[in-house]
Amino acid sequence: MGDQGNAYIACQAADKIATFGVWIKRNPLNYSVPLILVQFSLISITSMLIDICLRPLGQSSMVTQIFGGMLLGPSLLGHKSSIGSLLFPPRGALTFVTGATFGLMFFFFAIGVKADPMKMIRPGRQAAVLGISAMFVTLALTLPLSFILIRYVPMDGTLAESLPFIAASQCLTPFPNISCLLTELKMSNSDLGRIAVSASMLCDIIGITLVVILLSILQANFNPLQSVVGIIAAFLFVVFLVYIIKPLLLRILRRIPHGKSVGENYIIGTFTCVLVVGVISELIGQHFVLGPLVLGLMVPEGPPLGTALISKLDIPVGKIFYPIYLTTSGLKTNIFKIHLQSLWICLSIVLFSCIVKIGAVVLSSRYLRINFQDSFVIGLMMNARGICELIVYNLWKDGLLLTDQEFSIIVIALIGVTAIITPLIKFMYDPSEQRVPLKRRTIQHAKQDAELRILVCLQNQDNVPTIINILEASDATEESPIAVIAVLLEEVVGRANPLLVSHQSTRILQPSNSKSSHIINALRQYELCNERCVTVQSFSAISHAETMHEDICRVALDQNATIVILPFHKHWEIDGSIGLVNRSIQTMDIKVLEKAPCSVGILVDRGTLTGSMSILNTQSIYRVAVIYIGGPDDAEALYYGSRMGRHNNVTLTLVRYLLFGSDNARERKQDNILMDDVRQAHNGNQNFIYQEQLVKDGVGLTASLRALENNYDLMIVGRNHQASQILMGLSAWSECQELGVVGDILASTDIGSTASVLVVQQQRLPGGKLMSRMMKPVIVSLETGVDASVTGAVTTPVSSDDAKWEIAIDRDRD
């Protein structure tokens, strides 16, 4: 084995592939298969340990993976020749790098599948202005600075040759870098994250074009004719993929029945095409990732094909081969080859380019009317460094444009920039803080005859009948209309950037050729049956499960929703057992409860147990019960139930629980006022029943709730209640904390109820404070149509022969 500068000639016996065991006294690390398995395992374990240590500091996984390579490479442990030659000998370098780059090819194919190519062509005015200004202003100022430094600052000859290339690379704002960073920070759904992603996708078109031209020139050794031929070949190759392969893919996918998954032959055929276009890319003098990337852009995102491909590639490529490629750059980094003079020159270029890029974004944002802090955060996002720069630097290193010194410096600079901007973005931008409403958004505090704006979240068609019944029972009238904002929840698989789609608002039923069409048509049918009283606006939130709550809160804020109704994470089968349990929905519910800008309801849908008899256009009676113990959430449930009680086909039963033997009028004063208001509003309503249940403790409360069982179609209860002895000991048995104590009991399979349950939480003020119940309640009287709080009915007990008033006492326990 001889050393020729940065190159090695490694000789290895052709039969040294597998060791076949240590029992025959062979060193496993002298054989290819054991060696690469040890290398992959060691890299993965090291990166995981470093990630555990650095994650509390807010660092991204890219930093930990490259640093893991540096730890094993010549910069640290590998600096000792014994360790370096044992774990990463030159004879195994070819196999190791080939495996990593093979995974890299499929990683860029997956990036293309996830991306939306239309955003590259039509990114929007904001993204276009920010992207172009960030890229070209950085290039226009950083490149001249490199020539100035070369002219006036003494430096190595190799650095002087490579410095313009390093300066030019600082203008790149690749989409994969920003998308991966924002996904880790859980900001891909945020407003600023969407702008940064769109801007980077526009810059990618320019960046890919420049890289294609540069590679064609380098491969032709600056021969003009061969360079032109290489550029034309790359152009024709892309045209072939766009105008031949893409229509062929679409034609094949149209043969797949709607809702059906693609077969294995489609998946294998697509992966084979990835290999073929990678070979063609190499043959025409381009990098092997060009073909897979463009092919991925041609594959329709989402189901059926895009989702299937990403599900197959996510773990092996995204979690194994992609991190290993990052680690290879760390393995090539050798800090002992760096001179301090060269270090500060390169770092000056990198720092200057970062400041210029942020400044370009901030200045152009003034034209777009984006405030300073938001524009500064966008500038930080667009400075994200990652896999794309590493590919370029590795190409330049292999092409001898960069020596070990320049490569090591620029990798260290890449780690430094990412390590600084990641915690800065988290510190300066919290998407949840942007969604703070300017006024109360509750049913209890809504103005008389104000429009009730209900945001319903639908995961599948099974929830539609119960949702329609609740909407119909909410009593839409011309004086007090209802605006329904429907958000169809779809977990994103097979695309990188989340999508919030606003469906066309029309009263014409559309052909039902998809799951969303069935749901939208059902809501439009409800709208048509309540003309001049109901409006429906539908959205589709195609998002990652961990950030779906952000879309819900954003729509709730933008559409001025009064209450958000969420699905429960458990699905009931027709025999009463629990079928599907979706933990991601449970997590989403908890996050919405924490961050929603209005009141929130969680719907435990048991409509499948009773056949979901619709009250729309029928004379069916819909039986509603409100469980009241006390507290703001119960007050919100009370007022929502009171509104439902105005509907002609709804019977409303108000069940108030009191502690037996306690008669503290001062503590119950506010509750009494609310009860009197509701009873006054329903004075003369034959379908209104008021009950008082006296219980001693949690056991008595549970027994009383069990007695209600199948008497109602819908039970409404607050999530949290004021402190009371009747709740003593029940919280320890709660399975679903998002439902509260009583809601969890009503949703339990042990209770045997067939009634659906709506658990309501009143809007929280910033800081987690509860809404004040001291505000004057507003109730519309069925008889007079005036505000009950104005007529003086707030403190006057109601006596009516029409309204039913029942009292029950728990006497079973001592």
N, C-alpha and C positions, 0 to 999 in steps of 0.2 A: 504494500500500500504506500503510495507516494503522495506527498503534499505539493500541489501546484497553486500557490496563492490561496484563494478561497475554495478551490476545487479539490476533490479527493477521487482517487481511483481505487475502488474497493473490489477485491477478488473474493469470491465465495464459492465453495463446492456446490455443484448442482444438486446433490442429494441431501443437502442440509436444510430440509424443510421442516420435518417433525422429528422430535427426539425419541418418541416411543417409550418414554419412562426414564426415570433416574436410576433404575435398578441396574442398568448396564454401564454405570459410571460415565454418563455423558452430561455435560453442562447444558441445561436447557436454553440458556441465553445465547448459545452458539448456533441455534436453529431459528429459522424465520418465524414459524408459527408461535412457539412459546415466547419469543422475543416481542413480537407485536402485541400479543395478548397482555404481557406484563406491562408494556409501555402504555397501552390504552387504559388498563386498570389503574396503574399508578397515577396517570394524568387525571382520571376521573375522580379518584379518591382525594388527591391533593387539591383539586379545584373545589370539591365539595367542602373540605375542611377550611380552606381560605374563605370561601363564600360564607360559611357559618360565622367566621370571625369578623369579616368586613361588612356583612349585611346590616348589623346594628348601626354602622356608620353611614348608612344610606348609599352604599356603593352598588353599582350595577354588576350583573354577572360577567359582562365582558371584561371588566377590570380584574375580577378574581381569576378568570380563566387565563388571561395573558400573564398575569402575575404568577400563576401556578407554573406556567411554562418557564418563566424567568427563574423561579425557584429551583426547578429541575435542570435548567440549562447551564451554560458556562458562566452566567452571572453570579450564581451562588453554589449549589451543590455540585453541579457539573464542572465547576472550575478546577476541581481536583481531577486529574486525568484518569485516576483509577475508577472513580464513580461515573464520570462521563462516558468512558469507553466501555464500561460494563452495562449501563442501562440504555445508552443511546449511541451505540457504535456506528461509525460511518457506513458499515456494510448493511445496516438495517434502515438507513435514512430513506432510501428509495422506496422501500415497501411502506414505511410509515407515512411519508408524505403522499404517496399515491392513494393510500386508504383515506387520508384526510381530504384530499382534493376531490376524490370520487364523491364523498359525502357533500362537499361544497357544491358540486354541480347540481345535485338534487335539492340542496338547500335553496339555491337561486331559482330553480324550477318552482319550488313551493312558494317562494316570494312572488314570482310572477303570477301564480294561480290566485294568491290571496289579493293581489293588487287590482285596482279598478283602472283599466287602461283609459277610460273616458276622462278620468281626472287628470291624466297626463296631457290630454288634448284640450280639455275645457276645465281648467282648474278653478275658475272664478276670478273676479277682479282682484280681490284682496290677496289671494294666494299668488296670482301672477305677478302683481307688483312687488310683493315681499320677496318671492323667490328670485326674480330676475335682478332686483336691486341687490340682494344679499350676495348673489353669485358674481355678478359682473363688477360691482363696486369693490368687492374683496380682491378679485383678480386684477383690477385696474390699479389698485394701490399697493398690493403686496408684491406683485411681480417687479415693479420698478424699484421697490425697496431692496429686493435681493440683488439687483444689479448695482445699486448704490453701495451696498455692503461689500460686494465683490471688488468694487473699484477702490474703496477707501479703507477697508478693514483687512489686515493681513489674516490669511487663513490657508488651510491645506488646499493643495491643488485639486484633490478629489472632491472636497466640499464645494469649491468654487464651481466645479462642473455640475454638481447635483443640486446646488442651492436654488436655481430657477425652477427646477422640476418640483422641489419641495414647496416652494412658494406658490406655484400654480395649483398644486393639489389641495391647498387650503381653501380654495373657493368651492370645493365639492360640498353638496348637501344631500347625500344619498337617502332615498326613501327607506331602504332596509335599516339603516342606522337609527333614524328617528322613530320608525315604527317599533323596532325592538325596544328602544329606550322607553318610549311612552307606554308600551304594553307592560313593561316591568313596573313603571311608576303608577300604573292604572289611571293614566290620563288620556288614553286614546279616544275616549268618549267626550273629553272636555272641549270647550269651544276653542281654546288656544291650540290644543292638540290637533284638532281637525284642520285648523288653518296651517299649522306647521307641516302636517303630513301632505296636504294638497300642494303647498309650495314646493316641498321636496320632490314630489312626483313630477312636477313641471321641470325642475332642475335636472332630474334624471334623464329626460330626453336629451337635453343639451349635453350632460355629462357623458352619457353613453355614446353619443355622436362623436364627441371629442376624443374619447378613448379609442373608438374604432379607427378614426383617422390617424391618431398617434401610433397605434399598433401597426397599422398598414405601412406607415413610414418607417418604423423601426424594423419591421420584418423584412422590408425591401432594402435595408441599409442605406436609406435616404436616396434611393434611385427613383427619380420622378415617375418614370413610366410604370415601373412595378408597383409603386405606391398607388397610382391612379387605378391600376388593375385591381389591387387589393381592396380599395375603397368601393369600386363598382361591384366586385364580387360580394362584399358584405351587404351592400344595398340590395342586390338581386336576391340574396338569401333571405333577408328580412321580408321583401316583397312576396317571395314564395310562401313564407310562413303565414303572412297576413291574408293573401288572396287565394291561396290554394288549401293550406292546412286548416285554417279556421273555418271556412265554409264546410269543409268535409267533416270536421268535428261536430258542427251544429247539425248537419244533416243526419249524422249517426245518432246524436242525442235525441233528435225528434222521434226516433223510432222507439225510444224507451217510454213505456206507459207512465203517466203522471203518478207520482207517489212511490214508484218502484225504484229500488236501488240498482246501480249498474252492476253488471256481472264481472267476474274476475278477469275474463278475457279483455274487457275494456281497460281495466287497470294495468294488466300486463302489457297490453299493446301500447298504452300511453308511456309506460316506463321504458319500453323498448325504443320508442320515438325519442325519448330524452337522450338515450345513449347515441342514437344515430345523429341527431342534430349536434350533439357535442363533438362527434368525430368530424362532421362537416365544418364546424366552426374552426377546428384545428387545421383542416385541409386548406381553408381559404385564408389562413394567416391570422385568425382572431383568437381571443381567449376562449377556452372551451366552455365558459359559462354563458357566452352570448346566446348561443342557440337555445339551451334550456330556459334561459330567462325569457326570451321572446316567445318561445313555445308556451311557457306558463301563462304569459299575458293573453295568448290566444284561447286558452281553456276557459270556458264560462265559469265564473266564480260561483260558489255556493253549490247546493244540490242540483243534480245528482252526482255529476262527475267531480267537480271541484271539492266537494265535501268528502267524497270517498278517497280522493288522492291525498288530501291533507291528513285525514285520519290514519292513513297508512304510513305517511312520512313523518308525522309529528315527533314520535318518540325516537326512532333510530337516527333520523337526520337532525332534527332540532335539538335533541338532548344529548346526543353522543358525538356524531361526526362534526357538526358545526362547532361545538366547544373544543374538539380536538384540533380543528384547523386554527382556531384562535391560539391554542396552546403552542402550536408549531412556531408561530411568530415569536412567542416568548422564548422558545428553545433556541431560536436563532439570534436572540439579543445577547450581546456580550458587553457589559458595562465597562469591562477592563480595556476595551478598545477605544474608549471615548476620551478625547482631549477636552479640557475645560474651555479653551478658546472656541472650539467647534460647538460645544454644548450651548454656550450662551448665545452664539450667533443663530443657531437653529431655533432655540427657544424664543429669541426676540422676534423672529419671523412668525412663529406660531402664535405668540401672544398678540402681536400686532394684528394678525389676520382675524383673531377672535374678536378683538375690540372693534375692528373695522366692520365686521359682519353684523355685530350687535348694533353699531351705530347706523349702518345702512338700513337695518330693519326699523330702528326707532325713528329715523328721519322720514322714511317712506310711510310709516304708520301715522304720522301727523296728517298726511294727505288723505289717509283712509279713516281718520278720526278714531284711532285706537289709542287708548291712554298710555302713558309712559310705562307704567309697571307691566301691563299686559304685553306691550311691544318688546320690553326688555326680556320678558320670559320667553317670548317667541324667538328672539335672537339667541337666547341660551339653548333652546331646543334645536335650532338650526345649526348650532355648533357641535351637535352630537357626532362623535367619531366611532368607527367600528369596522365591520368586516370589509366594506368596500375599499376603504383606504388601505387596509392590510393587503388586499389582493393587489392593488396598484404597487405598493411598496415591495411586495415579494416579486412581482414581475420586474420591477426596476433592479432589484438586487440580483435576480437571475440574469438580467441583461447587462449587468455590470455598470448600470447607471448609479447605483448606490453601493458603497463598500460596507463592511461590517460596522464601521463607525457611524456613518450616516443612518444606516438602517436602525441601529440600536438607539440613536438619539431620537429619531422620529417615532419609534414605537413607544419610548418613554414619554415623549410629548403627547402622544395619543392617549396613553393611560392617564397622564396628568390632567389633560383637558376634560376627559370624561369623569374623572374622580372629583373634579371641582364643580362642574356644571350640574351633576346629578343631585347632590344635596341642595345646591342653590335653587334649582327648580322646585324641589319639594318644599323648601323654606318659603319661597316667594309666591307660590301659587297653590292654593287649595281649591279645587273646583267646587266643593260643597259649600264654601263660604260665599260663592258668587250667587247662590240661590236663596236669597233672603227676601221674603215678601215685604211689601211696604205697609200692609194692613192685615187685619185678622181675616183668616179664610176658614171660617167654621160655619156649620149650619145653625148653631145656637145664636151666634152674633150677627147673622146675615140680616139685612134690612127687610122690612116688610115687602112681600111680593117680589123679592129680588130673584133674579135668574139663578137656579141651582145648577152648578156646573160640576158634573160627575165624570171623573176619569176612571174608566174601567180597564183593567189589564187582563187580557185573554191569552191563555197559553194554547188552548185547543178548543175544538167545537163542543166538547162535553160541558163546558161551563156556560155556553150561550143561553140555554133555556132558563136557568136560574137567574142569570144576569138580566135577561129580558124581563122576567117577572119582577125583579127588584126595581128596575127602571120604570116599568109600568106602574108599580105600586107607589112610586115616588110622587105620583099625582101631578103630572104636567098639565098646566092650564095656560090660557092666553095671558092671564094676569101674573102668573108665576111659572114661566116656562122652564124647560130643562134643556141644557146643552150637554150632550154626551160626547166625551173625547175618548175614543177607543184606541188603545195601544195594544197591538198584536205582538206578543213576545216571541222572538225567534233567536235561539242561541247561535252565535256566529261560528261556523266551521267552514273553512275553505276560503276565507278572505281575511285580509290583514286589518283594514280599516272598518270600524263599525259604521252602520248606516241607519239613519232615521228617515223613513220614507213617509211623505204625506200623500195619502190616496185622494184621488179626485173626488170632490164633494159633488154628488149628483143624486137625484131622487130616482134615477132609473136603475133597475136591477141589472147587474152584470152577469154574463155567463159564468156558471160555477165550475171552473176548471182547476181550482186550487183550494187548499185549506183556507187561505185568507179570503178568497172570494165567498165561500160559504158563510164565514163569520160576518163579513161586511154586508152581504145581502140580507142576513138576518137583522142586523142593526138598521139597515135602510127600510126593511119591512116595518119595523117598529116606528121609524120616523114617518113613513107614509100613513100609518094608522093614527098618528097624532100630529097631523098637519097644523101648522101655525103655533104649535105648542112645543115641538121638539126639533132640535137640530143635531145632526151627527157628523163628527169629523173623525176620520180614521187615520191612524198612523201604524207603521210597522217599525218596531225597534229591533234591528238585526245587530246584535251586540254580544260581546263576551259575557259569560254568566256572572263573573265577578264585578262587572261594571254596568250591568243592565239597569241597576237602580238609578244611575246617573241620568240615563235617558228618561226614565219615568219622572224623576224630580224636575228635569229640565222642561218637559212638556207640561207638567202640572203648574210650573211657575209661568211659562209663556202663555198658557191658555187660561190662566186665572182660575184654576180648578178650586172648588170648595171642598171636595173630598175625593180621595183616591181609593178605589176598591181593588184589592190585590187577591190573587188566587192563593189558596192554602196548598202546602206542599204534599199533602196526602190526598189520594184519589180513592173514592169508595167504589167497590164493585157492587153489582146488583144484589148479591147475597148478603150485603152488609159488612163484608170484610174489607180490610185495607189492601188495595192493590199496589199501584205505583207510588213510590215515595221519592220525591225529587228534592234532595238536600240543597241544590243550588237555588231553588225557589224559596226555601226557608231562609237561606242567607240573604237573598234579595229582599224578602219581606222585612227582615230585621234592619237592614240598612235603610230602607225607605222609611220605616218607623222613626229612625234616628234623624233623618235629614229632610223629610218631606216638608214643603212650604205650606201645607194645609192639613186638614184632618185626614186620617187614614182609616180604612176598614179592611179587614182580612176576612174573606168569604170562605167558610167551610161548606163546600157544596155537597149536599146529600140528595140532589135532585134525581140521581139515578135510582134511588131506593123507592121513590114514589111515582116515577114516570114523568116528573116535571110538568104537571098540568099547567098549561099556559093560561093566564088571565087576560091575555091580549085578545080583544074582540070576542070574548066569551063572558058568560055570567058566573063563572067559577069564583068562589069565595077564597081569598088569599088570607090565611090566618097569621097574624104577626103578633109576637109578644116582645115586650121590652122588659129586661131585667134591670132593676134599679137598686143599687146599694148606697151610692153616694160618690161624689167626686166629679171632676171635669169631664172625664171620659164617659161616665154614665149620663151626664147632662147632655153630651153630644148625641149619644144613642137615644136618649129620651126625645130630643127635638127632631131627630130624623124619623123616629117611629111616629111622632105626633103628626108630621107631615104626611106619612103614609096613611095614617088614620083618616085623612080627609077623602081618600079615594072611596068611591061607592062600593067597590068590590073587595074592600079590605076590612077585616075585623081586627081591631087593635086591643090587646090586653096589656095593661101596664101593671107589672108585678113589682111591688116595692117591699124590700126585706128590711125588717127592723129587729133590733136586739131585744129579746124578751126581758122585761124587768127594768128597762132603761127608758126614762122619760125626760131627757135633758132637752128642753125646748130650745135653749140657746144654740146647741150644736146642730139641731135639726131645722133651724129657722130657714136657712137658705134652701134646703131640700123641700121644705113645706111650701115655700114661695114657688118653686118650680112645679111642684105637684098641682098647686092651685091654678097656675097659669095653664097647664095642659088640660086640666079638667074644665076650666072655663072655656078654653078654645073648643072643646068637644061637647059643650053643653047642648043637649038635644040630639047627640049622635047615638043612635041605637046600637051601632057596631063598636062602641067604646066600652071597655070594662076596666075598672080599677080595682086591684087587689092589694091587700097588705098582708104579708106573711111574717109572723113573729117567730124567730128561731133563737136558740140559745148559743150555738157555736157552729163550727164548721161541719160537724156531723149532721146537725139539723138542716143546715143549708144544702148540703149534698143530697140528703133524703128528699127535701122539698123540690130540688131541681129534677131529680129522677122522676118525681110524680108528674112533672109536666110532659115528659117523654114525647108522645106522638099527638099532642093536642094542637100543634102549630106547624105551619109550613116554614116560617122564618122566625128566628129568635135573635134579637139585637141586644148586645150587652157591651158595656165599656171594658176597655182593656185593663185599666188600673182603677182602684177604688180607694176611697178614704179609709184610713185605719179603723178597723172595727174588730170586735171580739168574734163576730160571726165568721171571720175569715181565718181565725186562729188555726195554725197547723196545716192549712191547705197548700201553701206555697211549696212546702217540702215535697209534695207529691205531683207537682206540675211537671208535665213532660215537655210541653211547648211553651216556653217563656213568652214568645211573641203574642200569645193569646191571652195572657193573664191568668189569674186563678180560676175565675168563673168560666171564662171562655174555654179553658183547657178541659174543665169538667164537662161542659156541654158538647165539646168536640170529641170526647173520649168514646171509644167503641164499647166500653163497659156500660154506658148509660142506656144503650139500646134505642136511642132516639132516631127518628127519620127526618127531623127538622134540620134545615140548613141554618147555619149560625153566622152572623155578621158581627165581628168583634171590632169595636170602634175606638180609635184614639183621637182625642181632640188635638188640634194644632199646637205644637210646642213653640214657645218663643225661643229666640237665640240664647244659647247657654243652657238649654234643656229644661227651662222653667215651664210650668203648666200655665195654660191660659186661665185668667182670673174668672171665677164664677160670680164675682160681685157685679159684673156688668148686667144691665137690665136685659132680661130675656125678651125676645120678640116672638110672639106667637100670633098667628092669624086665626081669629075666631071663625068657626064655620057659620055662625049665625049672623054676626054683624059685619065680618070682613074687616075689622079694625084691629089695631095693635092693642093686645090685652094689657100691656104695661101702661098704656096711656089712659085707659078707661078706669084705672084704679083697681082692677081685678087682681093686682099682684098680691095684695094682703087680705083679700076678701075670700073666705072659704066659699065653695060652691055647693049649693044644694040643689040637686036636680032629680026628678023622678025618672028621667029618661036614661041618664048614665048609670051604669051598674057599679056598685061599690061593695067589695067583699073583703072580709078580714078573716085570715086563718091563723091559728096559733099552734105552735109546735108543743104539744103537751105529752109527747111520748117519752120524754127524758126528764129526769129529776133535775 
